[in-house]
Amino acid sequence: MIRETWKDDLIAGLTGTIIVIPQAVAFAIIAGMPPVYGFYIAMIAPVIAALWGSSYHLISGPTTTSSIVVFAIITKFYNPDTELEAYISMTIVLSFMAGVIKLLMGLFKMGKLVDFVSNSVIIGFTAGAGILIAFKQLKHMFGIEIPKGSNIYQIILYIQQHISETNWYAFSVAAATLLSAILIKIFIKKLSRFSMLIAMILGTILSIFLGGESVGIPTIGEIPNHLPPFHIPDFKIQWFHQLFPGAVVLALLGLVEAISISRAIALKSHQKLNSNQEFIGQGLSNIIPSFFSCYASSGSFTRSGVNYQAGAKTPLAAIFASIGLVFVLLFGARYASLLPTPAMGGIILLVGYNLIDFEHIKLIFKTSKREMLIFAITLFGTLFLQLESAVIMGIALSLFFYLERTSKPNIAELGVSENHRFINIIRKNNAKECPQLKMVRIDGSLYFGAIEMVSDYFSDLYDEGEILYVLIISKGINFIDLAGAEWLTHEAEKWKARGGGIYFSGLKLISQNVLIKGGFKDKIGRDHFFHDKKTAVYEIYNKLDKNICSTCETRVFNECNS
């Protein structure tokens, strides 16, 4: 497989190498760290995550979220302007602690938690992040210095007010780079996988031709040319106590970010992910780099998106990107420093647009109002709140809807059709019902959240006073918890005391697990459980009041005619 895909991975890796250079500087500064530390983490974390993670396309490294969280946590204890050495040491310890938490969550198989994240959350988060990424690049495209921390509305308003200050040289480079990437991808199919790389090279050439920095076209500037040194983190017991709450927050947000990104790309690549393995990869990609002077990393939306769109096929692309960055730092720092930021802005603008999954968004709006609400909450939360807050809001809302649905299992009342088939009486009005035996089918799990609704139905049925026996068609019951088992036992004893009983047909063995282990099946009566409906009806018929049967004209069952 490597023989077939290494060329694609190499191209994607080289593209990723160029993309990460300005990001590494920016994110390190956001975290309060010297720029060189951004390069350290961008070189080491992707390799570790690629080797131990499960996603083919996720690229780990410095991110906006992790950088902001790191800065917020460490500035409680040290000021990077006056206590830089201690600030750096504590930051590296924080990274180590967050990595250990991620690793333990993976080893204890807690990756299943992400299965509760709806695809609508991922699509909304992806679309919001794509829009954010695109708008953040407008300052590079127009050459206007937009105030830091501006939201989308403020960015639009500021550009509108200062449009006259546009640097048309910078705009020309950004527009030419963006247009080149689009045209190559559309019209030159053989070079489509090279489109971003070629476009950035063309943008750099155009920048030099126009005059570069002399006409106000900024470049990414001087790049350090040494590799990360090995250094054991300065572990202090006091720091462990101080940093533990922050490390938990950093770990959880980092995992949500990484898993959200990997799942978003997997929706397009159709790759099957192993969440537990991804947790392990993310944990190790924080632990091991912390011994090489690296601060916290997570999955990078921009780099992962570029990696996928540039044609990456395997995790080898991430390794190529890291190797490429090593060569850039050692041998090409002088040339890489010529890369204009407007050209980078144009490419990242395209990446942001491509992250918006219009096809799935249309499906969401067509199929489900609930999913549409989840999508909208996550999207607007991503645009106007912190990224992690948006994801948590989306997850919470999707869990709420999930619990609401599972707390209301479907209860269908069954009758018998002319050809003696059991059928929902709603679907067939002339289906016959036995006056002594009520047959109901329950579709859903009997757990603590659903008991109230099911209990209300059976209470109403009991209060009618005409029915003595109930047969629960149980194939649709997938799970019974302790609360469900206790309720079933209590209900069965109540009906038994009345002279009737509750019976079950087709209840799966796995659904009887709690009933058997807790002794509830014995209390209900093992003779109340049947493998199929016909056997259950035959046995219950023998218990019916034959005086009522003798005057009954319904004749529901075959046994009635005999």
VEXDREN-2710 file (C-alpha; in Angstrom, 1 decimal):
% VEXDREN-2710
k/r/px/py/pz
1/MET/0.0/0.0/0.0
2/ILE/2.8/2.4/0.8
3/ARG/4.3/1.9/-2.7
4/GLU/1.0/3.0/-4.1
5/THR/0.4/6.0/-1.9
6/TRP/3.7/7.4/-0.9
7/LYS/3.8/10.0/-3.7
8/ASP/0.4/11.4/-2.7
9/ASP/1.5/11.5/1.0
10/LEU/4.8/13.2/0.0
11/ILE/2.9/16.0/-1.8
12/ALA/0.5/16.4/1.0
13/GLY/3.4/16.4/3.5
14/LEU/5.3/19.1/1.6
15/THR/2.2/21.2/1.4
16/GLY/1.7/20.8/5.2
17/THR/5.3/21.8/5.8
18/ILE/4.7/25.1/4.2
19/ILE/1.3/25.7/5.8
20/VAL/2.6/25.1/9.4
21/ILE/5.5/27.6/9.3
22/PRO/3.4/30.8/10.0
23/GLN/1.0/28.9/12.2
24/ALA/3.7/27.6/14.5
25/VAL/4.9/31.2/15.1
26/ALA/1.4/32.6/15.7
27/PHE/0.2/29.8/18.0
28/ALA/3.4/29.9/20.1
29/ILE/3.0/33.7/20.6
30/ILE/-0.7/33.1/21.6
31/ALA/0.5/30.6/24.2
32/GLY/3.0/33.2/25.6
33/MET/5.9/31.0/24.3
34/PRO/8.9/32.1/22.1
35/PRO/8.1/31.3/18.5
36/VAL/10.7/28.5/18.3
37/TYR/8.5/26.4/20.6
38/GLY/5.8/26.4/18.0
39/PHE/8.2/24.7/15.6
40/TYR/9.3/22.2/18.2
41/ILE/5.7/20.9/18.7
42/ALA/5.0/21.0/14.9
43/MET/7.9/18.7/14.2
44/ILE/7.4/16.1/16.9
45/ALA/3.7/15.8/17.8
46/PRO/2.5/14.9/14.3
47/VAL/4.9/12.0/14.1
48/ILE/3.9/10.5/17.5
49/ALA/0.1/11.0/16.7
50/ALA/0.5/9.5/13.3
51/LEU/2.3/6.4/14.6
52/TRP/-0.1/5.7/17.5
53/GLY/-3.4/7.3/16.4
54/SER/-6.0/5.8/14.1
55/SER/-6.9/8.7/11.7
56/TYR/-5.1/8.7/8.4
57/HIS/-5.5/12.5/8.0
58/LEU/-5.5/14.1/11.4
59/ILE/-2.4/16.3/11.9
60/SER/-1.5/17.2/15.5
61/GLY/0.5/20.2/16.6
62/PRO/0.0/23.7/18.0
63/THR/-3.6/24.9/17.8
64/THR/-5.5/28.1/18.7
65/THR/-7.6/26.3/21.3
66/SER/-4.7/24.6/23.1
67/SER/-2.6/27.8/22.9
68/ILE/-5.3/29.9/24.4
69/VAL/-6.0/27.4/27.2
70/VAL/-2.3/27.1/28.0
71/PHE/-2.0/30.8/28.3
72/ALA/-5.1/31.1/30.5
73/ILE/-3.9/28.4/32.9
74/ILE/-0.2/29.3/33.2
75/THR/-0.7/33.1/33.6
76/LYS/-2.4/32.4/36.9
77/PHE/1.0/31.5/38.3
78/TYR/3.7/33.2/36.1
79/ASN/4.0/36.2/33.8
80/PRO/5.7/35.3/30.5
81/ASP/7.0/38.8/30.1
82/THR/8.9/38.8/33.5
83/GLU/9.2/35.1/34.4
84/LEU/9.7/33.4/31.1
85/GLU/11.9/30.5/32.2
86/ALA/9.5/29.4/34.9
87/TYR/6.5/30.0/32.6
88/ILE/8.1/27.7/29.9
89/SER/8.9/25.0/32.5
90/MET/5.4/25.0/33.9
91/THR/3.8/25.0/30.5
92/ILE/5.8/21.9/29.5
93/VAL/4.8/20.1/32.8
94/LEU/1.1/21.0/32.0
95/SER/1.5/19.4/28.6
96/PHE/2.9/16.2/30.2
97/MET/0.0/16.0/32.6
98/ALA/-2.6/16.6/29.9
99/GLY/-1.0/13.8/27.9
100/VAL/-1.1/11.4/30.8
101/ILE/-4.8/12.1/31.3
102/LYS/-5.5/11.5/27.5
103/LEU/-3.5/8.3/27.5
104/LEU/-5.3/6.9/30.6
105/MET/-8.7/7.7/29.0
106/GLY/-7.6/5.7/25.9
107/LEU/-6.3/2.8/27.9
108/PHE/-9.5/2.6/30.0
109/LYS/-11.5/2.5/26.8
110/MET/-13.3/5.8/27.3
111/GLY/-13.2/6.6/23.6
112/LYS/-16.8/5.3/23.4
113/LEU/-17.9/8.6/24.9
114/VAL/-17.4/10.3/21.5
115/ASP/-19.9/8.0/19.9
116/PHE/-22.6/10.1/21.6
117/VAL/-21.5/13.1/19.6
118/SER/-24.0/13.5/16.8
119/ASN/-22.8/14.0/13.2
120/SER/-24.8/17.2/13.2
121/VAL/-22.4/18.5/15.9
122/ILE/-19.4/17.6/13.8
123/ILE/-20.8/19.1/10.6
124/GLY/-21.8/22.3/12.5
125/PHE/-18.5/22.6/14.2
126/THR/-16.7/22.0/10.9
127/ALA/-18.7/24.6/9.1
128/GLY/-18.3/27.1/11.8
129/ALA/-14.5/26.5/12.1
130/GLY/-14.3/26.8/8.3
131/ILE/-16.0/30.2/8.3
132/LEU/-13.9/31.4/11.2
133/ILE/-10.7/30.3/9.5
134/ALA/-11.8/32.1/6.3
135/PHE/-12.6/35.3/8.0
136/LYS/-9.4/35.3/10.0
137/GLN/-7.5/35.3/6.7
138/LEU/-9.2/38.5/5.4
139/LYS/-6.6/40.7/7.2
140/HIS/-3.9/39.0/5.2
141/MET/-5.8/39.3/1.9
142/PHE/-6.6/43.0/2.3
143/GLY/-3.4/43.9/4.1
144/ILE/-5.4/45.6/6.8
145/GLU/-4.3/45.2/10.4
146/ILE/-7.5/44.1/12.1
147/PRO/-7.5/44.3/16.0
148/LYS/-6.8/41.0/17.7
149/GLY/-9.7/39.0/19.1
150/SER/-12.2/40.5/16.7
151/ASN/-15.3/38.3/16.0
152/ILE/-16.8/37.9/12.6
153/TYR/-19.1/40.9/12.8
154/GLN/-16.2/43.1/14.1
155/ILE/-14.0/41.9/11.2
156/ILE/-16.6/42.7/8.6
157/LEU/-17.3/46.1/10.1
158/TYR/-13.6/47.0/10.5
159/ILE/-12.8/46.1/6.9
160/GLN/-15.8/48.1/5.7
161/GLN/-14.6/51.1/7.6
162/HIS/-11.0/50.8/6.5
163/ILE/-11.4/49.4/3.0
164/SER/-9.6/52.5/1.7
165/GLU/-6.5/51.3/3.5
166/THR/-6.3/48.0/1.5
167/ASN/-2.9/47.1/0.3
168/TRP/-3.7/46.2/-3.3
169/TYR/-0.3/44.5/-3.8
170/ALA/-1.0/42.1/-0.9
171/PHE/-4.6/41.6/-2.2
172/SER/-3.2/40.8/-5.7
173/VAL/-0.9/38.1/-4.2
174/ALA/-3.7/36.6/-2.1
175/ALA/-6.3/36.6/-4.9
176/ALA/-3.8/35.2/-7.5
177/THR/-2.8/32.4/-5.1
178/LEU/-6.5/31.6/-4.3
179/LEU/-7.5/31.7/-8.0
180/SER/-4.5/29.6/-9.1
181/ALA/-5.4/26.9/-6.7
182/ILE/-9.0/26.8/-7.8
183/LEU/-8.2/26.9/-11.6
184/ILE/-5.5/24.2/-11.3
185/LYS/-7.9/21.9/-9.4
186/ILE/-10.8/22.4/-11.9
187/PHE/-9.0/22.5/-15.3
188/ILE/-5.7/20.7/-14.8
189/LYS/-6.8/17.4/-13.3
190/LYS/-3.3/15.8/-13.5
191/LEU/-2.0/18.6/-11.3
192/SER/-5.0/18.9/-8.9
193/ARG/-3.2/17.2/-6.0
194/PHE/-0.4/19.8/-6.4
195/SER/-2.8/22.7/-6.7
196/MET/-2.1/24.2/-3.2
197/LEU/1.7/23.8/-3.4
198/ILE/1.9/25.2/-6.9
199/ALA/-0.4/28.1/-6.0
200/MET/1.8/29.1/-3.0
201/ILE/4.9/29.0/-5.1
202/LEU/3.2/31.2/-7.8
203/GLY/2.1/33.5/-5.0
204/THR/5.6/33.8/-3.7
205/ILE/7.0/34.5/-7.2
206/LEU/4.3/37.2/-7.8
207/SER/5.1/38.8/-4.4
208/ILE/8.9/39.0/-5.3
209/PHE/8.0/40.4/-8.8
210/LEU/5.7/43.1/-7.3
211/GLY/8.4/44.2/-4.8
212/GLY/7.8/42.1/-1.7
213/GLU/8.2/43.8/1.6
214/SER/9.1/47.1/-0.1
215/VAL/5.5/47.5/-1.3
216/GLY/4.0/46.3/2.0
217/ILE/3.6/42.6/1.2
218/PRO/4.6/40.9/4.6
219/THR/6.4/37.6/4.8
220/ILE/6.5/35.1/7.6
221/GLY/9.9/36.5/8.6
222/GLU/13.0/34.9/10.2
223/ILE/12.8/31.3/11.0
224/PRO/15.0/29.6/13.7
225/ASN/17.4/26.9/12.4
226/HIS/17.9/24.5/15.3
227/LEU/16.1/21.3/16.4
228/PRO/14.3/20.7/19.7
229/PRO/16.7/19.8/22.5
230/PHE/16.0/16.8/24.8
231/HIS/15.1/18.1/28.3
232/ILE/13.4/16.3/31.2
233/PRO/10.5/18.5/32.4
234/ASP/10.9/20.2/35.7
235/PHE/8.5/18.0/37.7
236/LYS/7.5/19.7/41.0
237/ILE/4.9/18.2/43.4
238/GLN/3.5/21.7/44.0
239/TRP/3.0/22.2/40.3
240/PHE/1.1/18.9/40.0
241/HIS/-1.4/20.1/42.6
242/GLN/-1.7/23.6/41.0
243/LEU/-2.1/22.3/37.4
244/PHE/-4.3/19.3/37.8
245/PRO/-7.7/21.0/37.3
246/GLY/-6.3/22.9/34.3
247/ALA/-4.7/19.7/32.9
248/VAL/-8.0/18.0/33.0
249/VAL/-9.7/20.9/31.1
250/LEU/-6.9/21.0/28.6
251/ALA/-7.0/17.2/28.0
252/LEU/-10.8/17.1/27.6
253/LEU/-10.9/20.1/25.2
254/GLY/-7.9/18.7/23.3
255/LEU/-9.6/15.4/22.8
256/VAL/-12.9/16.9/21.8
257/GLU/-11.1/19.0/19.3
258/ALA/-9.0/16.2/17.9
259/ILE/-11.8/13.7/17.7
260/SER/-14.2/16.2/16.2
261/ILE/-11.7/17.0/13.5
262/SER/-10.8/13.4/12.7
263/ARG/-14.5/12.5/12.6
264/ALA/-15.3/15.5/10.4
265/ILE/-12.7/14.3/7.8
266/ALA/-13.7/10.7/8.2
267/LEU/-17.2/11.6/7.0
268/LYS/-15.6/12.5/3.7
269/SER/-12.9/9.9/3.5
270/HIS/-15.2/7.1/4.8
271/GLN/-12.5/5.9/7.2
272/LYS/-13.5/3.9/10.2
273/LEU/-11.9/5.4/13.3
274/ASN/-10.9/3.8/16.6
275/SER/-11.6/6.5/19.2
276/ASN/-9.7/4.7/22.0
277/GLN/-6.6/4.4/19.8
278/GLU/-7.0/8.1/18.9
279/PHE/-7.0/9.0/22.6
280/ILE/-3.8/7.0/23.1
281/GLY/-2.2/8.7/20.1
282/GLN/-3.2/12.1/21.4
283/GLY/-1.9/11.3/24.9
284/LEU/1.5/10.1/23.6
285/SER/1.8/13.1/21.3
286/ASN/1.7/15.3/24.4
287/ILE/3.8/13.1/26.8
288/ILE/6.8/12.3/24.5
289/PRO/7.2/15.8/23.0
290/SER/7.2/17.3/26.6
291/PHE/10.7/15.7/26.9
292/PHE/11.8/17.8/23.8
293/SER/10.7/21.2/25.1
294/CYS/7.3/21.1/23.5
295/TYR/4.0/22.5/24.9
296/ALA/0.5/21.1/24.5
297/SER/-0.7/19.9/21.1
298/SER/-4.0/18.8/19.7
299/GLY/-5.5/18.1/16.3
300/SER/-5.1/21.1/13.9
301/PHE/-8.2/21.9/11.8
302/THR/-6.3/23.9/9.2
303/ARG/-3.4/21.4/8.8
304/SER/-5.7/18.4/8.8
305/GLY/-8.0/20.0/6.2
306/VAL/-5.0/20.8/4.0
307/ASN/-3.6/17.4/4.5
308/TYR/-6.8/15.7/3.3
309/GLN/-7.4/18.1/0.4
310/ALA/-3.8/17.8/-0.7
311/GLY/-4.4/14.1/-1.3
312/ALA/-2.9/12.4/1.8
313/LYS/-3.7/8.7/1.9
314/THR/-2.0/7.5/5.0
315/PRO/-0.4/8.8/8.3
316/LEU/2.9/8.9/6.4
317/ALA/1.9/12.3/5.1
318/ALA/2.2/13.7/8.7
319/ILE/5.7/12.2/9.0
320/PHE/6.8/13.7/5.6
321/ALA/5.5/17.1/6.8
322/SER/7.6/16.9/10.0
323/ILE/10.7/15.7/8.0
324/GLY/10.1/18.6/5.6
325/LEU/9.9/21.1/8.5
326/VAL/13.3/19.7/9.8
327/PHE/14.9/20.3/6.4
328/VAL/13.3/23.8/6.2
329/LEU/14.7/24.8/9.5
330/LEU/18.2/23.3/8.9
331/PHE/18.7/24.2/5.2
332/GLY/15.9/26.4/3.9
333/ALA/15.1/28.8/6.6
334/ARG/16.3/31.8/4.5
335/TYR/14.1/30.8/1.5
336/ALA/11.1/29.8/3.5
337/SER/11.1/33.3/5.1
338/LEU/10.2/34.7/1.7
339/LEU/6.8/33.1/1.8
340/PRO/4.2/35.9/1.8
341/THR/1.4/35.8/4.4
342/PRO/-1.2/37.0/1.8
343/ALA/-0.4/33.8/-0.2
344/MET/-0.9/31.8/2.9
345/GLY/-4.2/33.7/3.5
346/GLY/-5.5/32.8/0.1
347/ILE/-4.8/29.1/0.5
348/ILE/-6.3/28.9/4.0
349/LEU/-9.3/30.8/2.8
350/LEU/-9.9/28.0/0.3
351/VAL/-9.4/25.4/3.0
352/GLY/-12.0/27.1/5.2
353/TYR/-14.5/27.1/2.4
354/ASN/-13.9/23.4/1.6
355/LEU/-14.6/22.5/5.3
356/ILE/-18.2/23.5/4.9
357/ASP/-20.1/20.3/3.9
358/PHE/-23.0/21.8/1.9
359/GLU/-24.3/18.3/0.9
360/HIS/-24.7/17.1/4.5
361/ILE/-26.1/20.4/5.6
362/LYS/-28.9/20.2/3.0
363/LEU/-29.7/16.7/4.3
364/ILE/-29.9/17.9/7.9
365/PHE/-32.4/20.6/6.9
366/LYS/-34.5/18.2/4.9
367/THR/-34.7/15.3/7.3
368/SER/-34.8/16.4/11.0
369/LYS/-35.7/19.6/12.9
370/ARG/-33.9/18.3/15.9
371/GLU/-30.7/17.7/14.0
372/MET/-31.1/21.1/12.4
373/LEU/-31.3/22.7/15.8
374/ILE/-28.2/20.8/17.0
375/PHE/-26.4/21.9/13.8
376/ALA/-27.4/25.5/14.2
377/ILE/-26.5/25.7/17.9
378/THR/-23.1/24.2/17.2
379/LEU/-22.5/26.4/14.2
380/PHE/-23.4/29.7/15.8
381/GLY/-21.6/28.7/19.0
382/THR/-18.5/28.1/17.0
383/LEU/-18.8/31.5/15.3
384/PHE/-19.5/33.6/18.3
385/LEU/-18.3/31.6/21.4
386/GLN/-15.2/29.5/22.2
387/LEU/-14.8/26.5/19.9
388/GLU/-14.8/24.0/22.8
389/SER/-17.9/25.7/24.3
390/ALA/-19.7/25.2/21.0
391/VAL/-18.9/21.5/20.8
392/ILE/-19.9/21.0/24.4
393/MET/-23.2/22.8/23.7
394/GLY/-23.9/20.6/20.6
395/ILE/-23.0/17.4/22.5
396/ALA/-25.3/18.4/25.4
397/LEU/-28.2/19.1/23.1
398/SER/-27.7/15.9/21.1
399/LEU/-27.6/13.9/24.4
400/PHE/-30.7/15.6/25.6
401/PHE/-32.6/14.7/22.4
402/TYR/-31.2/11.1/22.6
403/LEU/-32.4/10.7/26.2
404/GLU/-35.8/12.2/25.3
405/ARG/-36.2/9.7/22.5
406/THR/-35.1/6.7/24.5
407/SER/-37.3/7.8/27.5
408/LYS/-40.4/7.3/25.4
409/PRO/-40.3/3.7/24.0
410/ASN/-43.0/2.9/21.5
411/ILE/-45.8/0.8/22.9
412/ALA/-48.0/-0.8/20.2
413/GLU/-51.3/-2.6/21.0
414/LEU/-51.6/-5.8/18.9
415/GLY/-54.6/-7.6/17.6
416/VAL/-55.1/-10.6/15.3
417/SER/-55.9/-10.2/11.6
418/GLU/-58.2/-12.4/9.4
419/ASN/-55.2/-14.5/8.4
420/HIS/-54.3/-14.9/12.1
421/ARG/-51.3/-12.6/12.1
422/PHE/-50.4/-10.3/15.0
423/ILE/-50.7/-6.7/13.9
424/ASN/-50.8/-3.2/15.3
425/ILE/-54.4/-2.3/15.8
426/ILE/-53.6/1.3/14.6
427/ARG/-52.5/-0.1/11.2
428/LYS/-55.6/-2.4/10.9
429/ASN/-58.8/-1.2/12.5
430/ASN/-60.6/-4.5/12.2
431/ALA/-57.9/-6.5/14.0
432/LYS/-59.5/-8.6/16.8
433/GLU/-58.5/-8.3/20.5
434/CYS/-59.1/-10.8/23.2
435/PRO/-61.3/-9.3/26.1
436/GLN/-59.1/-11.0/28.7
437/LEU/-55.6/-10.8/27.2
438/LYS/-53.9/-7.6/26.2
439/MET/-51.0/-8.0/23.8
440/VAL/-48.5/-5.1/23.6
441/ARG/-45.2/-4.7/21.8
442/ILE/-42.6/-2.5/23.4
443/ASP/-39.9/-1.1/21.2
444/GLY/-37.1/0.5/23.3
445/SER/-35.1/-0.1/26.4
446/LEU/-36.6/-0.4/29.9
447/TYR/-34.2/1.8/31.9
448/PHE/-34.6/4.4/34.6
449/GLY/-35.4/7.2/32.1
450/ALA/-38.2/5.2/30.4
451/ILE/-39.9/3.7/33.4
452/GLU/-42.3/6.6/34.1
453/MET/-43.8/6.6/30.7
454/VAL/-44.2/2.7/30.5
455/SER/-45.5/2.7/34.1
456/ASP/-48.2/5.2/33.3
457/TYR/-49.4/3.1/30.4
458/PHE/-49.6/-0.1/32.5
459/SER/-51.3/1.8/35.4
460/ASP/-54.0/3.0/33.0
461/LEU/-54.4/-0.5/31.7
462/TYR/-54.7/-1.9/35.2
463/ASP/-57.3/0.7/36.2
464/GLU/-59.6/-0.3/33.4
465/GLY/-60.2/-3.5/35.4
466/GLU/-61.3/-5.6/32.4
467/ILE/-57.9/-7.1/31.4
468/LEU/-56.4/-9.8/33.6
469/TYR/-53.5/-10.9/31.5
470/VAL/-50.9/-9.0/29.5
471/LEU/-48.5/-10.5/27.0
472/ILE/-45.5/-8.3/26.2
473/ILE/-44.0/-8.9/22.8
474/SER/-40.4/-8.3/23.8
475/LYS/-38.2/-8.6/20.7
476/GLY/-37.8/-4.8/20.6
477/ILE/-36.5/-4.6/24.1
478/ASN/-32.7/-4.3/23.9
479/PHE/-31.8/-3.5/27.5
480/ILE/-33.3/-3.7/31.0
481/ASP/-31.5/-2.0/33.8
482/LEU/-31.9/-2.4/37.6
483/ALA/-34.7/0.2/37.8
484/GLY/-36.5/-1.5/34.9
485/ALA/-36.1/-5.0/36.4
486/GLU/-37.5/-3.8/39.8
487/TRP/-40.5/-2.1/38.1
488/LEU/-41.2/-5.2/36.0
489/THR/-41.2/-7.4/39.1
490/HIS/-43.4/-5.1/41.1
491/GLU/-45.9/-4.8/38.1
492/ALA/-45.9/-8.6/37.6
493/GLU/-46.7/-9.2/41.3
494/LYS/-49.5/-6.6/41.2
495/TRP/-51.2/-8.3/38.2
496/LYS/-50.6/-11.7/39.8
497/ALA/-52.3/-10.6/43.0
498/ARG/-55.3/-9.6/40.9
499/GLY/-55.6/-13.1/39.6
500/GLY/-53.9/-12.6/36.2
501/GLY/-50.3/-12.0/35.2
502/ILE/-47.8/-10.4/32.9
503/TYR/-46.0/-12.7/30.4
504/PHE/-43.1/-12.1/28.0
505/SER/-42.4/-13.6/24.5
506/GLY/-39.1/-13.3/22.6
507/LEU/-37.2/-11.4/25.2
508/LYS/-33.5/-11.6/24.2
509/LEU/-31.2/-13.4/26.5
510/ILE/-28.9/-10.4/26.8
511/SER/-31.9/-8.3/27.8
512/GLN/-32.6/-10.8/30.6
513/ASN/-29.1/-10.3/32.1
514/VAL/-30.1/-8.1/35.0
515/LEU/-33.4/-10.1/35.5
516/ILE/-31.4/-13.3/35.9
517/LYS/-28.5/-12.0/38.0
518/GLY/-30.7/-10.1/40.3
519/GLY/-33.2/-12.9/40.9
520/PHE/-36.0/-10.9/39.4
521/LYS/-36.8/-13.6/36.8
522/ASP/-37.5/-16.1/39.6
523/LYS/-39.7/-13.6/41.4
524/ILE/-41.7/-13.0/38.2
525/GLY/-41.8/-16.7/37.4
526/ARG/-39.7/-18.4/34.8
527/ASP/-42.9/-19.9/33.4
528/HIS/-43.9/-16.4/32.4
529/PHE/-41.2/-16.2/29.7
530/PHE/-41.7/-17.8/26.3
531/HIS/-39.6/-18.1/23.2
532/ASP/-42.3/-17.2/20.7
533/LYS/-45.8/-15.6/20.6
534/LYS/-47.8/-18.7/19.6
535/THR/-46.5/-20.8/22.5
536/ALA/-47.2/-17.9/24.9
537/VAL/-50.8/-17.5/23.6
538/TYR/-51.4/-21.2/23.9
539/GLU/-50.2/-21.3/27.6
540/ILE/-52.1/-18.1/28.6
541/TYR/-55.3/-19.3/26.8
542/ASN/-55.4/-22.3/29.2
543/LYS/-55.5/-19.8/32.1
544/LEU/-58.4/-17.7/30.8
545/ASP/-61.8/-17.6/32.4
546/LYS/-63.7/-20.2/30.2
547/ASN/-67.1/-18.8/31.3
548/ILE/-66.1/-15.5/29.5
549/CYS/-64.7/-17.5/26.6
550/SER/-68.0/-19.4/26.2
551/THR/-70.0/-16.2/25.6
552/CYS/-67.2/-14.4/23.6
553/GLU/-68.0/-13.9/19.9
554/THR/-64.6/-12.4/19.0
555/ARG/-62.8/-15.8/18.6
556/VAL/-59.4/-14.1/18.3
557/PHE/-57.1/-17.2/18.5
558/ASN/-57.1/-20.6/16.9
559/GLU/-57.5/-22.1/20.4
560/CYS/-60.8/-20.2/20.7
561/ASN/-62.4/-22.3/17.9
562/SER/-61.4/-25.6/19.5
END
